[in-house]
Structures are given as structure tokens and as C-alpha cells.
Amino acid sequence: MQAESRKISRRTFLKESSVAVAAVSAFTLVRPGRVRGAMTESSRVGAIVLLGPPGAGKSEQGRRLSERHSIPVISTGDQLREHVKRGTPFGLQADPYMKAGKLVPDSLMNPILEERLSQPDCVRGFILDGYPRTLAQAEDLDVLLKNKGLAPHVILLDVPTERLLKLLSGRRVCPNCRRTYNLYYQPPKKEGVCDVDGTALVQRPDDQPKVIRRRLDTYQKETQPAIDYYLRQGRLLRVNGNQTPEKVAAEIESKLASQ
Ligand code: ADP
């Protein structure tokens, strides 16, 4: 299984993703304008892509978008952590990359994403948090969506580096419900425990200062080309991430509605 997964090339992934392609095509038959206005039970939202540096608040905004539009957030980081926790062959291989703050190779990442996208809860649409993270992944995603003449809604959360450092080093996560807090900006009501379910909050191993630097460097080097790619296509919706989560959410909704 391990050796096999290493052998899966990008091309093979796309070829073998026919099931996922079919699933994605079926529910993303939506033009960007469809996000506008009130969502009904039966309406399709399509694919919303959340881009931004580590710590920019993608998971918080993903949660809000998910509640508002009743579609799941697919966080590739959470998917990978789940595989690590379960000790799957993918998880065992991905773990050292994640601990080092490096990107997990596409040969591991893409099949995990493919599997998740084929789940029935994605039928009306989904929010991608943490994917694409490279130009290659952006192109892979485009192939998936373009197969049926579709384009994703791409949102970029802009946050200055000094604030990112505080956001990342102060981040605490509830291991039970995945809600995130920040010691500087959004502390829990009671120190050290989740407001929702009272579980003790934890700090992610990759939120250690040395690893934070590496993750920010990786973002600059690897993800910036993906952002430039969307920029060139005129699809990038820039949102000021340096404001309260409520204001960020409102700006996202208004940008989506005006697209
Ligand atoms: P953050 O965005 O705050 O860095 P995530 O939870 O999104 O955190 O990701 C944690 C780690 O998971 C990343 O540092 C990386 O190792 C891995 N990862 C997540 N998404 C991807 C992806 N699309 N491609 C490769 N690796 C990924």
C-alpha cells in the first residue's frame, strides 16, 4: 500500500480520479453567480476555495461558510491529521512531512482528497480549506472542475506577517469539536478549555515557532504561484483578513455575491 501510494503520479491521480471527477462534476454544475442570494435546501453552491497563509483564519471562515450555506468544509490539514491519528498507511507517510512543516507529497494528498470529495455530503458543494497549496494542485483542481466547464470561487485571506506570527503561536484547538481559539485575539471564556464542550485545548505541534517560520516560507515559495495563477485568470477574490472574524465573513459573502 505504501509503495503503491508513492507510485501514484499526478497524471495517474487525475486518470484514476474518474469516480471523484464524476462526483465533482455532478454537483458543481453551478456558475459563480449562484452563490448570490439565499440558499435553499435543493440549491447547489459549488466549490469554494479558501486560500491564505497558515493562521490567516481559513478554518474559522470555512466553518462560518459551511454553516451559512450548509455544505461541508474539507480541510486537507484535518483530513491528514485524521489519517495520522488512525495510523493509516497514508497517515504514517504524511506524519514526518507535517511535523516538519513541509507539504505532504501529492501522491499522498490527492487520493485522500479524492476519497473525501466522493462522499455524499459533498453533493450540494463544498469548501476547500488548505487545497490547492501549489501551482500543480491548482491545475489538478482546475482539471477536475473544468471537465464540466466549471470554475471555483477563489477567496484569498490577506493578513500581514507580524499578525500571522501571533495568530499561529497563540492558536489553541479543541481536539474534540475542532473549534479554534487564539490566546491574543480570541481567548476561550475559561482559560484552557473549549467554550462548546469543555474539552482541554491543545497546541498543534506545527505551531511551534521554528516550524511556524518554515510553514510561512513554504507558503511564500509554494502557494504564491497558485495565487498568481488564479490572479492571472481574474478569479481571485481578495479579502482583508486583518479584521474581526465577523467582518471577514461579511466581506467574503459580499465578494462572493458580487462575483
Ligand atoms: P495550516 O494551513 O495552518 O498550515 P493545515 O491544517 O491546513 O495548517 O495543514 C497542516 C499541514 O498539513 C501542512 O503543514 C502540510 O504539511 C499538510 N497539508 C495540508 N494541506 C496540504 C496540501 N494541500 N498539500 C500538501 N500538504 C498539505
Residues whose N, C-alpha, C, O or C-beta is under 5 A from the ligand:
A	BS01	ADP	P54 G55 T76 G77 D78 L80 Y97 M98 G101 K102 L103 V104 M109 G130 Y131 P132 R133
